Amino acid sequence: MSKAAGDAVHVPVMLNEVVQALGAAEGGMFLDCTFGGGGHTKGLLDANPNNMVVALDRDSRAIERGRRWAGRYGERLELIHSPFSGAAQAVSLHVFDGILADLGMSTDQLMEGRGFSFADQEALDMRMDESEGQTAADFVNSAPEREIFLALAEGGVGKNARAIARTLVFHRPFKSAIELADAIKGSQLGKRRVSKVHPATVVFQALRMRINNELGEIERLMESAPAVVKPGGKLAIITFHSVEDQAVANRMRKWESAGSYPANWRGNRAEKRIGRVVNRKAIVPTEEEISRNPASRSARLRVFQFESNL
Ligand SMILES: C[S@@+](CC[C@H](N)C(=O)[O-])C[C@H]1O[C@@H](n2cnc3c(N)ncnc32)[C@H](O)[C@@H]1O
């Protein structure tokens, strides 16, 4: 379908790989947990004229943007404003042949002046769901230094987490993302950086993960996924951060070994493995995709197939 006014600018990552991994050309019912600009949703719908998609996003702006064109697909597409941690409740009695989660934020969110980008002069918000929770400004300007340190450490900032937390507390309060980025860039760590990635990039990512409880959301999604997938169905997850990739890989490996897990949509538990890891190594974008869409460079796709006799 062609791009219409009001369409999102986000470019879906590893679109063909996702459509193929979920077997969308064969037809089925899919859950897109992270609708965003709707690129993956469209790819899944276009792969087979009988496909149906239920798509969730915790960001109401993404859902509103999607509603402008969702009508083209009639009843084949349902959009729901919900975090994916609430997927099991949000989708009621549907069960899916394939589930996708493309984690992190969209290019649209980055460009909306909400404090996700270093360049934002007005906001330091970073909430994906603007209707609830603490903003990044509230957190950075009032949390004890130790809490900021823990958020940075959990978000993968590494050995500089303590020094950066101290810098932030020294320079606060911050009103905008640009002020926060400047404080990090102006610090000793910003000046003598060793890695190619600027410390402010990693700090912004860690703060965003904390503000949106992103690791907790992934844990809850993976808790509930087996309950909403059909026997033989697949779960595909794209991450952009090594901490998240490890959480996904570990959970999938655990599902593959014997254990006790929720194993079908009635919530019965299985005392055995519940499926198999489809790709031992994460699937990554091709060089061609990375040069066309540099935002895809750190993406990792992992796929799990649930047993057909759960
Ligand atoms: C990388 S974008 C997805 C892009 C999308 N696949 C596309 O092709 O346009 C991530 C989206 O997931 C949403 N999101 C992130 N965490 C979420 C969560 N826990 N629950 C629901 N949506 C979430 C964000 O608001 C954002 O719109």
Ligand as a Chemical Component Dictionary entry (heavy atoms), coordinates in Angstrom:
data_LIG
# 
_chem_comp.id                   LIG 
_chem_comp.type                 NON-POLYMER 
_chem_comp.pdbx_formal_charge   0 
_chem_comp.three_letter_code    LIG 
# 
loop_
_chem_comp_atom.comp_id 
_chem_comp_atom.atom_id 
_chem_comp_atom.alt_atom_id 
_chem_comp_atom.type_symbol 
_chem_comp_atom.charge 
_chem_comp_atom.model_Cartn_x 
_chem_comp_atom.model_Cartn_y 
_chem_comp_atom.model_Cartn_z 
_chem_comp_atom.pdbx_ordinal 
LIG C1  C1  C 0  10.452 0.039  17.526 1  
LIG S1  S1  S 1  8.850  0.688  17.631 2  
LIG C2  C2  C 0  7.896  -0.470 16.703 3  
LIG C3  C3  C 0  7.873  -0.173 15.259 4  
LIG C4  C4  C 0  6.942  -1.033 14.455 5  
LIG N1  N1  N 0  7.299  -2.432 14.513 6  
LIG C5  C5  C 0  6.869  -0.561 13.035 7  
LIG O1  O1  O 0  7.134  -1.354 12.120 8  
LIG O2  O2  O -1 6.559  0.605  12.809 9  
LIG C6  C6  C 0  8.379  0.292  19.248 10 
LIG C7  C7  C 0  6.953  0.668  19.591 11 
LIG O3  O3  O 0  6.596  -0.156 20.681 12 
LIG C8  C8  C 0  5.904  0.592  21.625 13 
LIG N2  N2  N 0  6.153  -0.033 22.910 14 
LIG C9  C9  C 0  7.325  -0.096 23.591 15 
LIG N3  N3  N 0  7.159  -0.759 24.734 16 
LIG C10 C10 C 0  5.865  -1.154 24.765 17 
LIG C11 C11 C 0  5.085  -1.904 25.691 18 
LIG N4  N4  N 0  5.615  -2.361 26.815 19 
LIG N5  N5  N 0  3.804  -2.149 25.384 20 
LIG C12 C12 C 0  3.247  -1.693 24.229 21 
LIG N6  N6  N 0  3.925  -0.956 23.338 22 
LIG C13 C13 C 0  5.219  -0.698 23.595 23 
LIG C14 C14 C 0  6.469  1.987  21.527 24 
LIG O4  O4  O 0  5.521  2.925  21.999 25 
LIG C15 C15 C 0  6.747  2.105  20.034 26 
LIG O5  O5  O 0  5.662  2.675  19.362 27 
# 
loop_
_chem_comp_bond.comp_id 
_chem_comp_bond.atom_id_1 
_chem_comp_bond.atom_id_2 
_chem_comp_bond.value_order 
_chem_comp_bond.pdbx_ordinal 
LIG C1  S1  SING 1  
LIG S1  C2  SING 2  
LIG S1  C6  SING 3  
LIG C2  C3  SING 4  
LIG C3  C4  SING 5  
LIG C4  N1  SING 6  
LIG C4  C5  SING 7  
LIG C5  O1  DOUB 8  
LIG C5  O2  SING 9  
LIG C6  C7  SING 10 
LIG C7  O3  SING 11 
LIG C7  C15 SING 12 
LIG O3  C8  SING 13 
LIG C8  N2  SING 14 
LIG C8  C14 SING 15 
LIG N2  C9  SING 16 
LIG N2  C13 SING 17 
LIG C9  N3  DOUB 18 
LIG N3  C10 SING 19 
LIG C10 C11 SING 20 
LIG C10 C13 DOUB 21 
LIG C11 N4  SING 22 
LIG C11 N5  DOUB 23 
LIG N5  C12 SING 24 
LIG C12 N6  DOUB 25 
LIG N6  C13 SING 26 
LIG C14 O4  SING 27 
LIG C14 C15 SING 28 
LIG C15 O5  SING 29 
# 
